[in-house]
Amino acid sequence: MNIPAFLRTDAFGAKVAAAIDSRAKPRHGHGLSVRARAPLRLGLAGGGTDLSPYCDIHGGAILNAAISRYAYAHLSFRNDQKLCFSAHDVKHEDIAPLAAQLPLDSGLILHRAVYNRMVRDYLGGNIHAITVASSVDAPPGSGLGSSSALVVALVEAYRSAFSLPLGSYDVARLAFEIERIDAKLAGGRQDQYAAAFGGLNFMEFLPGDRVIVNPLRISRSYLCEFEASIIVCFTGQSRASAIIQDQVKAASENDRNAVEALHQLKTDAIEMKQALLGGNIHEVAQLLNRSWQAKQRTSKFVSNAKVEEAFELGLKNGAVAGKVSGAGGGGFLMFMTQPEQRYRLVSALNEAGSLAMPIQFTENGAESWVTSR
């Protein structure tokens, strides 16, 4: 397979070098702020196959959709010698003296990690006193890719503020490296690409660290029917971090049952893509149920009593299929139902104390704009 130049590691490195050589300067004056946002995503099929070492050995396939919930980042320049990072949704502020590199053992780790990488690789070591504030439309561990969307939004804010030569693949790759390598947070690859690109995509994660994002051109009527068939429900607890560790271990040790389950998840992603393109929403629901069964074979922590209780209630009130969005163990559940049954399903889940709601897809990925303070 011939991979376009902009997907290869050497092309990405060349862009890094170009940014360093330019000694990027702030694009906007001190009276202006840069705002950025990146969408969260709903995992539809293939989750777990974007994790190393599985995707490095077998190749992964993911189907996901960006939704109209966002991570926001706001960057402005200061007149003192301080760095101020704020995460308004978790009520945390992190103030540090101006420095080229910040330790990652305290404070807002993701904000610091993005700052460190930007100064080191893109700003030629030049430092600027800035305020970077953020908020996310979902709690941490939601299963909607909120942490990765936040990193993408932060990267996008710096990209705009300093006119960095980064495309969507570059932003996603950089966000992945910052989150998984620099900050050492466990997880896969799909979230960063979903946040950077937006839309409904079939993603391939291939050996050699190659990624191909395939936007799906789905008939508008099919897409509307699919969107009207989906609701999400928050379980009230974050996903279980041990799930990712189990899946990594299974692939590393070639655990037959878990690896075969991951193979099934990849097959389901391919088949669900075809079903969506053909407008066969009934088949999508069947594949969703099959994927949920396969996903539970990848780790004993994928489901629990809280998740099973929500599933049982959903199935009694009009749901025809469902799964967790993300690793599992909590976070948001996704249900499919007949559109005319959606109100009944949402009402029943909310009356039981869950937070259930419809979703809307969005075509837009990471984006930024400038405003006066």
N, C-alpha and C positions, 0 to 999 in steps of 0.2 A: 504494500500500500504506500502510495506517495503522500507524504505529509506536507502540507503547505509550509513555507518557510516561517511564517509567523507563529507556527505551533512548535517549532523546534527550540531546544534549549539555547543554541548558539544565537538565534535571533533575539531571544529574550535578553541574553547577556549583552548583546550589542546595544539594545535600548537602554539598559542600565548604564553602560559606558557613555552613551550619548548624553544622558541626563547629568552624569557626573562632570563630563567635559564642559557642559554649558553652565555649570555652577548656578543652577536654577535660582532665580530671584523671585520674590513675591510678585504675583501677577497684579494684585490689587492693593490699593493704598490702605493705610491704617484706619481709615474711616469706614471701610467696607468689610463685610463678613462673607465667608463662603458657607453655604449650606449644602448638604448632600443627603441623599437617602438611597437605601437599597432594600428591595422587597424580601420578605420572608418566603418560604416555599413549603409546599405540601408534597411530601414524598408519596408517589403513587405506586412504584414498583422498582425492584432491584436493590433496595436499600441493604447495605452491608457489602455489596460487591465492589464498592468504591474504596474499600479499606485495603491497605497493605497488610500482609503480602498477597492476599487473594488476587487483587487486580494486577499485581506485578507478574503473577504466574499465569493466571487464566484470562485476564481481561475482565473488566466489569461493565455492566450496562445498567443505566438508571433512567427512569422516567419520572420527571417531577414537573411541578407547575408553580410559578411565582404567583403569590396572592397579594391582595391590596392591604397588607400590613407591612410595616416598614421599620427599619433601623435608621435613625437620623443622626447626623453628625454636623456640628456647627464649629467652624474655625474662624478665629479673629486674632488680630495681632495686638500685643500689649506694649506699653511704654516703659515697663519696669524690667527687671532681670529675673522673671519668674516664668514657670510653666504651670498652668492651671488646667487640670483635667477634671471633668465632672460627668457623672452618670446619674442623670436626674431620676430615672425610673427606679434605681436601687438606692437613691439618696446617699451617694458617696462622692466626696470631693477629695482630690489628690493634688496638693500644691508642692512643687519641687523647685529648687534653685536651677537656674539656667545651666545646662550641661549638654555635652554632645551625646552621652549615653546615660541612661537611667537604669538602676537595678530593677530586676523583674521579680524580686522576692517580697514586694510590698506594693501598696497602692493599687491603682487601676491597671492591671497587668496588660490588658489588650491595648489600652490607650498608650501606655509606655512602650510596648513592643512595636507598635506602628510608628511612633515618633522615632525610636532608635533606628529602625530600618530606613526610614526616610532620610534622616540626617546622614547616616553612614553611606547609603547606596545611591542617593539621588540629589542630595544637597551639598555634596562635596565637603562634608564636615561642617558647613556653615550652620549656625544655630540661630534661632529666632524665638523671642519671647512670644508665646501664644496662649490662647485659651481654646481648649477643645472640649465642647460639651456634647453629650449624647443622650439619646433615649431610644427605647425599643418598644414596639407595640405588642410584646409578648414577654412572659417571664423567662429567665434563664432555665435551660433544660426543658423547653416547651416541646421539642421535637419538630419545630418549624424552622430550624437553622438560624435561630436568632443571634447566637454569638458570631457566627460566620458572616451574617448579613451586617452586623455591627462593624466587623473588621473591614468589610468591603466598603461600607459607607465612610469609614475613617480614611481609608486609602483614597477613595474618590475625592474627599474634601482636600487632601493634600495635593492630589493630581491637579485639581482645578486651581488651587491657591498658588501653585508654583509652575503651572503650565507644563506638567510632566508628559513626555511622549508615551503614554500608556493606553493601549486599547483594552477591550473587554477581556480578552484572554490574559493579557498582562496583569490587569487588576485582580482577576480571579486567582491566577497563579501566585502573585505576590501575597494576597490575603491568605492563601493556603500555607505558604511558607512561614508567614508571621505567626499564624495561629498554631500550626502543628509542629514547626521546627523551633522557632524562636521562643514562643511561649510554652511549648511542650504540652499542648492540650490535645488529648486523644480525640480522634474522629476521622471521618472520611474526607472525600474531595468534592462531593456533589454540591454542598451548601454554598461554597464560595462562587461556583460557576452559575448556580441558579440566581444568586443575588446580583452578580455582575451582568448577566445576560437578560434576565426576565423572561417572560413567556412560558410556553409549555414545550419542554425539550426532551429529546432522547439523547442521553450523554454516554459516550464511550470512554472508558478509562483503560488504556492499553499499556502493555509492557513497554518499558523504556520511558515511563513518565509522560506518555503522549495522551492528550485529551482532545476529543472532538465533540463539539456541541452541535446537535442537529435540531434546529427549530422545526416544529411540526406545523405544517400548513393544513389545519383542520377546518373543514367547512364550518361556517359561522353557526348554522343551525345545530350541527353536532356539538359544537363547543358550548352553546347555550344550554342544550339539554344536559350535557355532562355537568356543567356548573350548577344548574338547578337541581341536580340529583345529589349534591354533596352538602353535608354539614360537618362541622368540627365540634368537638366537645373536650373541654379541659378537665382533666381528672383531678386537679388540685394538688398534684405532686409532680416533682421533676422526674425526668427519666433516670433510669439506673445506670450509673457510669460503668458498672461491672460488665455490662452487655458488650461493649466495644472490646474490652479486654478478652472476654470469652471468644469473640469472633476472630480476633487477631491470633489468639492461641490456637484455635481450631485449625485455621489455615496454615499456621506455622508448623503444627504437628501433624497435618494432613488427617485430621479427625474425619473419618469417612462419612458419618451421619451429618455432621455440620457442613462439610464441604459440598456434599450432594444437595443439601438444603440451599446453599448459596448458588449452586448451579441452577436449581429450580427457580430461585428468585431472579436470576439473570434471564432465563427463558421466559418467565412471566413478564418481564419488562419488554422484551422483544414482541411477545404476542399481544400485550396490552397496547403497545404502540400501533400495531396493525388494526386492532379492534377499534381504537379511537379514530384512526384515519378513515375507517369504513363506517363510522357512526354506529357501531354495535355496542350500545351502552350496557345491554344485558350481559354480553360477554365480558365487558370490563368488570362488572360486578362479580362475575364468577371467578375471574382471574384475581381480583382483590381478595376474595375469600381463600383461594388456593395459596396466594402469597402469604397471607396471615398464618396459615398452617405451617408453611415452610419456614417462615421467620421464627416461629416458636421453637423450631428444632436447632436454631443456631446458638441459643443460650437459654438457660432455665430462668433467667431474669426478665425475659422479654414480656411475659405476662405475669400478673399477680391477682390477688383477690379484688383489688380496687378496679383494675382493668376489666376483669371478667364480669364483675357486677355491672359496670357500665355497658358492656357488650350485651349482656342478657336483657337489660332494660331497653336498649336500643332495638334489639331484634323483636321484642314484644310490642314495639310501638312504630313499626313500619320500616325499620332498616332491613335491607336485603343483603348487605355486605358491610365489612368494616375491617380496619386495621389500625395500628398505631402509626402515627407519622413520626419518623425518626427511629432512633435505636430501639425504643420500647421501655417498658417498666413504668410508664407514666407519661406526662406531657399531654399532648393533644391526640385524641382519637379521631379518626376519619370514618364517617358512615356514608353509605350510599342508600338512597331511597327513591321511590317514585316521587317526582316533583310535587304531585298533589298531596303526598303524605308528609312533606317536609315540615310543615307547621306543627303537625301532631307530634312528630319526632322531637323537634326542638323544644316544644312545650313540656313534654314528658321528662326529658333530661333536665331541663331547668327546674321543674317542680321537685325533682329528686335531689337538687342541690348542686348539680353540675353547671358549668358555664358552656352552653351550646349556642351555636349561631351558624348562619349560612356563610359562604365564602364568595369572593369574587376574584377571578383571575386577572392578572395584569400583564400586558405585553412589555412594559418598560422595565429595564434593569436599572443598575446604578446610574444616578443622574445628580447633577449639581447645578447650583445657580448662585448668583451674587446679590447681596442686599445691603443696604445701609443699616447701621446699627439702630 
